[in-house]
Amino acid sequence: MRAWRVHELGNPDDVLKLEDLPEPTPGPGQVLVKVRAAALNFFDGLMVQGLYQERPPLPFTPGTELCGEIVGTGQRVLGSTSGGPGAFAEYALMDADAAWPVPEGMTDEKAASLYITYQTGYVGLHRRANIQAGDWVLVHAGAGGVGSAAIQLARAAGAHVIATAGGAHKVKVCLELGADHAVDYTAEDFVPVVKEVTGGHGADIVYDPVGGDVFDKSRKCIAFEGRLLVVGFTSGRIPEVPANHMLVKNYSVVGLHWGLYRKHDPALFGMVHEQLTRLVDEGHIDPLVSRALPLEEAPAALKALADRSTVGKVVLVP
Ligand SMILES: NC(=O)c1ccc[n+]([C@@H]2O[C@H](COP(=O)([O-])OP(=O)(O)OC[C@H]3O[C@@H](n4cnc5c(N)ncnc54)[C@H](OP(=O)(O)O)[C@@H]3O)[C@@H](O)[C@H]2O)c1
């Protein structure tokens, strides 16, 4: 089978090699799947460079979420590859008990995109931030993979959404995804906008995959008893928060590491998948796939994500 491999860490353009490898052999509890679509995540590029918190042993095949067809049964499933990366290939291994059925009628590309960002968004908004109908939710980088899922999920929970994004096109995408208001935060300060739009109340929940200055500014427009969700640091800077500021404004900074539930509450993934399937069936959520590229395009696709030039999800089709 064809599979991308990383033998040494570095720039994806330099270190990714498309190789011909034997199909992987399933171990106990695993299934072999023919990959129908593999979705990209920002951290795939970080992992190839050795800049992510998880460092798989070399050599490895990158790619962490997919829609595949179980070899033998033909059932279409979605989820993560077993025990780490491995989806940017023609075949991959999944854990049999974590290969989730694809919602009725959903395309392979959208199904591959219904896992990491939507599960993260659902767990973040519902379990970690206790989202309530009527809340004001501020979603940063709302046109990105994580952000686009969060806009749809917050709307599905009955919240009002203000999104930020870089540039006019991305602002339009946020509005099309269901945001009530969207701000080009590369051109305009979002703090006064949030205060004005919420009538001085502020954001009850901030969903922040960007960090850096965006996180710092979010503390200026968070509501009384607000929850600031720490989702990621695409800006490249890990921010810090003075504890006295949390005290005087009475808000919480809430960490979110969805993957950790594998250890602490493995039953959560199936429950969340059921909720996501229901939301798909009811028409509340629908993954935005902006590009479906052939498997050979993996390096260019990873570069596009790193360059901030994509909206929604980018998928590879072997
Ligand atoms: N906590 C968790 O459990 C969890 C789970 C999944 C992903 N994540 C994290 O969530 C973050 C977003 O992932 P994603 O897959 O949604 O990525 P993505 O689709 O590439 O979107 C990220 C967006 O971040 C914004 N951004 C701001 N500054 C940037 C910079 N300097 N370089 C690149 N992008 C920048 C860009 O939007 P604008 O141009 O609009 O600013 C970009 O489109 C990543 O840090 C990822 O690791 C966390």
Ligand as a Chemical Component Dictionary entry (heavy atoms), coordinates in Angstrom:
data_LIG
# 
_chem_comp.id                   LIG 
_chem_comp.type                 NON-POLYMER 
_chem_comp.pdbx_formal_charge   0 
_chem_comp.three_letter_code    LIG 
# 
loop_
_chem_comp_atom.comp_id 
_chem_comp_atom.atom_id 
_chem_comp_atom.alt_atom_id 
_chem_comp_atom.type_symbol 
_chem_comp_atom.charge 
_chem_comp_atom.model_Cartn_x 
_chem_comp_atom.model_Cartn_y 
_chem_comp_atom.model_Cartn_z 
_chem_comp_atom.pdbx_ordinal 
LIG N1  N1  N 0  -7.595 20.712 23.218 1  
LIG C1  C1  C 0  -7.854 19.689 22.439 2  
LIG O1  O1  O 0  -8.251 18.628 22.895 3  
LIG C2  C2  C 0  -7.674 19.879 20.961 4  
LIG C3  C3  C 0  -8.243 18.983 20.041 5  
LIG C4  C4  C 0  -8.071 19.226 18.689 6  
LIG C5  C5  C 0  -7.317 20.317 18.264 7  
LIG N2  N2  N 1  -6.763 21.147 19.188 8  
LIG C6  C6  C 0  -5.963 22.310 18.785 9  
LIG O2  O2  O 0  -6.801 23.285 18.197 10 
LIG C7  C7  C 0  -6.001 24.127 17.377 11 
LIG C8  C8  C 0  -6.680 24.348 16.041 12 
LIG O3  O3  O 0  -6.624 23.179 15.265 13 
LIG P1  P1  P 0  -7.359 23.093 13.846 14 
LIG O4  O4  O 0  -7.168 21.692 13.387 15 
LIG O5  O5  O -1 -8.686 23.708 13.926 16 
LIG O6  O6  O 0  -6.443 24.044 12.948 17 
LIG P2  P2  P 0  -6.862 24.888 11.632 18 
LIG O7  O7  O 0  -8.027 24.292 10.956 19 
LIG O8  O8  O 0  -5.582 25.064 10.899 20 
LIG O9  O9  O 0  -7.325 26.271 12.236 21 
LIG C9  C9  C 0  -6.458 27.026 13.038 22 
LIG C10 C10 C 0  -6.684 28.489 12.820 23 
LIG O10 O10 O 0  -5.936 29.193 13.800 24 
LIG C11 C11 C 0  -5.778 30.524 13.352 25 
LIG N3  N3  N 0  -4.444 31.030 13.619 26 
LIG C12 C12 C 0  -4.170 32.121 14.360 27 
LIG N4  N4  N 0  -2.876 32.351 14.395 28 
LIG C13 C13 C 0  -2.271 31.409 13.627 29 
LIG C14 C14 C 0  -0.926 31.142 13.259 30 
LIG N5  N5  N 0  0.079  31.895 13.715 31 
LIG N6  N6  N 0  -0.676 30.083 12.451 32 
LIG C15 C15 C 0  -1.673 29.302 12.015 33 
LIG N7  N7  N 0  -2.986 29.509 12.342 34 
LIG C16 C16 C 0  -3.275 30.561 13.136 35 
LIG C17 C17 C 0  -6.080 30.517 11.842 36 
LIG O11 O11 O 0  -7.345 31.161 11.666 37 
LIG P3  P3  P 0  -7.421 32.735 11.391 38 
LIG O12 O12 O 0  -6.627 32.985 10.146 39 
LIG O13 O13 O 0  -8.858 32.988 11.253 40 
LIG O14 O14 O 0  -6.797 33.397 12.588 41 
LIG C18 C18 C 0  -6.193 29.052 11.487 42 
LIG O15 O15 O 0  -7.071 28.845 10.422 43 
LIG C19 C19 C 0  -4.627 23.460 17.286 44 
LIG O16 O16 O 0  -3.764 24.101 18.190 45 
LIG C20 C20 C 0  -4.899 22.056 17.750 46 
LIG O17 O17 O 0  -3.766 21.426 18.275 47 
LIG C21 C21 C 0  -6.932 20.943 20.509 48 
# 
loop_
_chem_comp_bond.comp_id 
_chem_comp_bond.atom_id_1 
_chem_comp_bond.atom_id_2 
_chem_comp_bond.value_order 
_chem_comp_bond.pdbx_ordinal 
LIG N1  C1  SING 1  
LIG C1  O1  DOUB 2  
LIG C1  C2  SING 3  
LIG C2  C3  SING 4  
LIG C2  C21 DOUB 5  
LIG C3  C4  DOUB 6  
LIG C4  C5  SING 7  
LIG C5  N2  DOUB 8  
LIG N2  C6  SING 9  
LIG N2  C21 SING 10 
LIG C6  O2  SING 11 
LIG C6  C20 SING 12 
LIG O2  C7  SING 13 
LIG C7  C8  SING 14 
LIG C7  C19 SING 15 
LIG C8  O3  SING 16 
LIG O3  P1  SING 17 
LIG P1  O4  DOUB 18 
LIG P1  O5  SING 19 
LIG P1  O6  SING 20 
LIG O6  P2  SING 21 
LIG P2  O7  DOUB 22 
LIG P2  O8  SING 23 
LIG P2  O9  SING 24 
LIG O9  C9  SING 25 
LIG C9  C10 SING 26 
LIG C10 O10 SING 27 
LIG C10 C18 SING 28 
LIG O10 C11 SING 29 
LIG C11 N3  SING 30 
LIG C11 C17 SING 31 
LIG N3  C12 SING 32 
LIG N3  C16 SING 33 
LIG C12 N4  DOUB 34 
LIG N4  C13 SING 35 
LIG C13 C14 SING 36 
LIG C13 C16 DOUB 37 
LIG C14 N5  SING 38 
LIG C14 N6  DOUB 39 
LIG N6  C15 SING 40 
LIG C15 N7  DOUB 41 
LIG N7  C16 SING 42 
LIG C17 O11 SING 43 
LIG C17 C18 SING 44 
LIG O11 P3  SING 45 
LIG P3  O12 DOUB 46 
LIG P3  O13 SING 47 
LIG P3  O14 SING 48 
LIG C18 O15 SING 49 
LIG C19 O16 SING 50 
LIG C19 C20 SING 51 
LIG C20 O17 SING 52 
# 
